[in-house]
Amino acid sequence: MSTPDFQGLHVLILESRRSRELAALVSTYGGRPLVAPALREIPLESNADAMAFADGLIAGAFDLVVLLTGVGTRALLAVVDHAGRRAEFVAALARTKVAVRGPKPLAVLRELQVQPWVTAPEPNTWRELLAALDAQTDDTQLRGFRVAVQEYGTANPDLLQGLEARGASVTRVPVYRWALPEDLAPLRGAVQAVARGELDVAIFTTATQVVHLLQVASTMNLEDAVRDGLSKLVIASIGPTTSQELREQGVTIDLEASHPKMGFLAREAAERSPDLRERKRSGQAG
């Protein structure tokens, strides 16, 4: 059996905590790593906005809760778990009207055995969510509603304005377990490298990495260029959860590790990336 070999391909690594380990593996397999950590962990007790929302929900301060992402919903649960208030929170959520934007927050509700009041249909954008709310209510039913909108990453001003235009009083609930790195220079450099077509492979080890990469690209007015650049790279994912987020972000997966472990991912990416890269180049040329 031949030794795995990237054959000198330039490999983007967005891993944070184990970035040195992954970069060493890529180098060992003949790749040229570009390390750009895409996230940092935030202590659960620092999520003051999330805990304030949970306290308010338990006290009956909201008429409608809007859950936008599965990652954010799970992070919210982690906060209430840390505070020892999960049972109270879930009971309050079950008493409250809940609207979900897509399948990921819906899956979390199902695990909690909470029935959503409104579910946005595909393609699960803010437009479908508002339309689903309109279909469920009359022209005045949201007037005076106290609405909490769970966010993860950046706010959605169109959704917030749409709710307010319907007469709702809106409270933003920024929930996070992961934040952007304090030093954004490496990630901005990675954005530029992807946009300029200087890389060959991108390795994703968590779902949040792609969210943050595109978020930073958007602030640099390079999101379209980065999406185009990603379409030309070999995209390697560590496992199903990360792959699902990549697909939901419109990024095509070229390979997924046979086991969701970093060692398997690095080895299999080294084995397959040269051939996959050549096929993508040939297809683009054709």
matplotlib code that plots the C-alpha trace (Angstrom):
import matplotlib.pyplot as plt

x = [0.0, 1.4, 2.1, -0.5, 0.9, -0.6, 2.1, 2.8, -0.8, -1.6, -3.9, -6.1, -6.5, -9.1, -8.7, -7.9, -7.1, -5.3, -4.0, -0.4, -1.1, -3.1, -0.5, 2.2, 0.1, -0.4, 3.3, 4.2, 2.0, 3.7, 1.2, 1.8, -0.4, -1.9, -3.1, -5.9, -7.8, -11.5, -12.9, -12.3, -14.3, -16.4, -17.1, -20.7, -21.0, -20.1, -23.3, -25.1, -27.6, -28.6, -29.1, -31.1, -33.4, -33.7, -34.7, -37.2, -38.7, -39.2, -40.9, -43.3, -41.8, -42.1, -45.0, -42.9, -39.4, -37.8, -35.0, -32.8, -30.0, -29.5, -26.0, -27.3, -30.2, -27.8, -25.5, -28.5, -29.3, -25.7, -26.0, -29.2, -27.6, -24.6, -27.0, -28.9, -32.2, -32.8, -36.0, -37.5, -36.4, -37.8, -41.1, -41.3, -40.4, -43.2, -45.7, -44.5, -45.1, -42.0, -41.0, -38.1, -36.3, -35.1, -34.5, -31.6, -33.4, -36.5, -34.4, -33.4, -37.1, -38.0, -35.3, -36.9, -40.4, -41.4, -43.9, -43.1, -45.9, -44.4, -41.8, -40.4, -40.3, -37.3, -35.1, -35.5, -34.5, -36.0, -38.4, -40.0, -40.0, -42.0, -44.3, -45.0, -45.7, -48.1, -49.9, -50.3, -51.6, -53.9, -52.7, -52.7, -52.0, -48.3, -49.1, -47.9, -46.2, -43.0, -40.7, -37.2, -35.0, -32.2, -29.1, -25.9, -23.2, -24.4, -27.9, -30.5, -31.8, -34.3, -36.0, -35.9, -37.4, -40.0, -41.2, -41.2, -43.2, -45.8, -46.2, -43.9, -41.6, -38.3, -35.5, -32.3, -30.7, -27.1, -26.1, -22.7, -20.4, -17.8, -16.7, -14.3, -10.6, -9.4, -6.6, -8.5, -5.4, -4.7, -8.4, -8.5, -5.4, -7.1, -10.1, -7.9, -6.0, -9.2, -10.6, -7.4, -7.3, -4.0, -5.1, -5.9, -7.5, -9.6, -10.0, -13.0, -13.0, -16.1, -19.3, -18.6, -15.4, -17.3, -19.8, -17.0, -15.0, -17.9, -18.8, -15.3, -15.4, -18.7, -17.2, -14.4, -16.9, -15.4, -18.1, -18.9, -15.3, -14.7, -17.7, -16.4, -12.9, -14.2, -16.0, -12.6, -10.9, -11.0, -13.3, -12.5, -14.9, -14.3, -17.8, -21.6, -22.3, -19.7, -20.7, -24.3, -23.4, -21.1, -23.9, -26.4, -23.8, -23.8, -20.3, -19.9, -18.1, -15.4, -14.5, -15.6, -13.4, -14.3, -14.1, -14.7, -11.1, -8.4, -5.9, -8.2, -9.2, -5.6, -4.5, -7.5, -7.3, -3.6, -4.5, -7.4, -6.8, -4.3, -6.6, -9.7, -7.9, -6.9, -10.4, -11.8, -9.3, -10.1, -13.8, -13.4, -11.2, -13.8]
y = [0.0, 3.4, 6.0, 8.8, 11.9, 15.4, 15.8, 19.4, 20.6, 23.7, 22.7, 25.1, 24.2, 26.0, 23.9, 25.9, 23.8, 21.0, 23.1, 22.2, 18.5, 18.7, 20.9, 18.4, 15.5, 17.4, 18.2, 14.6, 13.5, 16.0, 18.9, 22.6, 23.7, 27.2, 27.4, 29.9, 29.2, 29.9, 30.0, 30.2, 28.7, 30.9, 29.8, 28.9, 31.3, 34.2, 33.8, 36.5, 37.3, 33.6, 33.2, 36.5, 35.1, 31.7, 33.5, 35.6, 32.7, 30.8, 33.9, 34.1, 37.2, 36.0, 35.0, 33.7, 32.2, 32.0, 29.4, 30.1, 27.5, 24.0, 24.9, 28.0, 26.1, 23.4, 26.1, 27.7, 24.3, 24.0, 27.4, 26.3, 22.9, 24.7, 26.8, 23.7, 25.0, 22.7, 21.1, 24.6, 25.9, 23.0, 23.2, 27.0, 26.4, 23.8, 26.4, 29.1, 29.4, 28.4, 29.1, 27.3, 28.3, 24.9, 21.2, 21.6, 23.5, 21.4, 18.3, 19.7, 20.4, 16.9, 15.6, 17.8, 16.6, 20.2, 20.8, 23.9, 26.3, 27.3, 25.6, 27.5, 25.4, 25.1, 26.8, 27.9, 31.5, 34.5, 35.0, 31.6, 32.0, 35.3, 33.8, 30.8, 33.2, 35.2, 32.0, 31.0, 34.5, 37.2, 40.7, 41.8, 38.6, 39.4, 43.0, 43.3, 39.9, 39.7, 37.8, 36.5, 35.6, 33.2, 34.2, 32.4, 34.5, 37.7, 39.2, 39.1, 42.7, 41.7, 39.2, 41.6, 44.4, 42.1, 41.1, 44.7, 45.7, 43.2, 44.9, 42.6, 43.7, 41.9, 40.8, 39.6, 36.6, 36.2, 32.7, 31.2, 28.5, 29.5, 33.0, 34.3, 34.3, 37.4, 37.7, 37.6, 38.2, 34.6, 34.0, 37.1, 35.9, 32.5, 34.3, 36.2, 33.0, 31.1, 34.1, 34.3, 30.6, 30.0, 26.8, 23.2, 21.6, 22.8, 20.6, 21.2, 19.6, 21.4, 22.9, 26.3, 26.7, 27.2, 29.6, 31.8, 31.6, 32.9, 35.4, 37.0, 36.8, 38.8, 41.5, 41.8, 41.9, 38.6, 36.1, 35.5, 35.1, 32.7, 30.6, 30.4, 29.6, 26.8, 25.2, 24.7, 23.2, 19.6, 19.9, 17.4, 16.9, 15.1, 13.7, 13.9, 16.9, 19.0, 17.7, 18.7, 22.3, 22.5, 21.4, 23.8, 26.6, 25.5, 23.9, 20.6, 17.8, 15.8, 13.4, 12.6, 10.7, 7.0, 7.6, 11.1, 11.4, 13.9, 11.1, 9.4, 12.7, 13.7, 10.4, 9.9, 13.5, 12.9, 9.6, 11.1, 14.8, 14.8, 12.7, 14.7, 17.9, 16.8, 15.7, 19.1, 20.9, 18.8, 19.3, 23.1, 23.2, 21.1]
z = [0.0, -1.0, 1.7, 1.9, 0.2, -0.4, -3.1, -2.0, -2.1, -0.1, 2.8, 4.8, 8.4, 10.5, 13.6, 16.8, 19.9, 18.0, 15.1, 15.6, 15.7, 12.5, 10.8, 11.7, 10.2, 7.0, 6.8, 7.5, 4.6, 2.2, 2.4, 2.9, 5.8, 6.1, 9.7, 10.4, 13.6, 13.1, 16.6, 20.3, 23.1, 25.4, 29.0, 29.5, 32.4, 30.2, 28.1, 30.1, 27.3, 27.0, 30.8, 30.9, 28.2, 30.0, 33.2, 31.3, 29.5, 32.8, 34.2, 31.3, 29.7, 26.1, 23.9, 21.0, 20.7, 17.3, 17.0, 14.0, 14.2, 15.7, 16.9, 18.7, 20.2, 21.6, 22.9, 24.7, 26.3, 27.4, 29.2, 31.1, 31.9, 33.4, 35.5, 36.6, 35.1, 32.1, 33.4, 34.1, 30.8, 28.7, 30.6, 29.8, 26.2, 25.9, 27.3, 24.7, 21.0, 19.2, 15.6, 13.9, 10.7, 9.6, 10.3, 12.8, 15.5, 14.8, 15.5, 18.9, 19.7, 18.9, 21.3, 24.0, 23.0, 22.4, 19.5, 17.3, 16.6, 13.2, 11.0, 8.0, 4.8, 2.5, 1.7, 5.4, 5.1, 7.1, 4.2, 4.6, 8.3, 8.1, 5.5, 7.8, 10.7, 8.4, 7.4, 11.0, 12.2, 11.0, 10.2, 13.9, 15.9, 16.3, 17.4, 21.0, 21.0, 23.0, 20.7, 21.5, 18.5, 19.2, 17.1, 16.4, 14.7, 13.1, 13.6, 10.8, 10.5, 7.8, 10.1, 13.1, 11.0, 9.6, 13.1, 14.3, 11.2, 12.3, 15.6, 17.7, 20.5, 19.6, 22.0, 20.4, 22.1, 21.0, 22.0, 21.5, 22.6, 20.1, 19.2, 16.5, 17.5, 19.2, 16.5, 13.2, 11.0, 10.2, 9.3, 7.2, 5.4, 4.8, 3.3, 0.9, 0.0, -0.8, -2.8, -4.8, -5.5, -3.8, -1.9, -2.9, 0.0, 3.0, 6.1, 8.3, 11.8, 13.3, 11.8, 13.2, 11.2, 7.9, 9.5, 10.9, 7.6, 5.6, 8.4, 8.2, 4.4, 4.4, 6.6, 4.0, 1.1, -0.2, 0.6, -3.1, -4.0, -1.1, -2.0, -5.5, -4.2, -2.0, -5.0, -6.5, -3.5, -2.2, 0.8, 3.5, 6.5, 9.8, 10.0, 9.5, 11.7, 10.0, 6.6, 7.2, 8.1, 5.1, 2.8, 4.5, 3.8, 0.1, 0.3, -1.5, 0.4, -1.5, 1.2, 4.7, 7.2, 7.6, 11.4, 12.9, 14.2, 13.1, 12.3, 10.0, 8.3, 7.7, 6.4, 4.1, 2.8, 1.9, 0.2, -1.9, -2.3, -5.2, -7.4, -6.3, -7.0, -10.5, -11.3, -10.1, -12.2, -15.3, -14.8, -14.5, -17.6, -19.4]

ax = plt.figure().add_subplot(projection="3d")
ax.plot(x, y, z, "-o")
ax.set_aspect("equal")
plt.show()
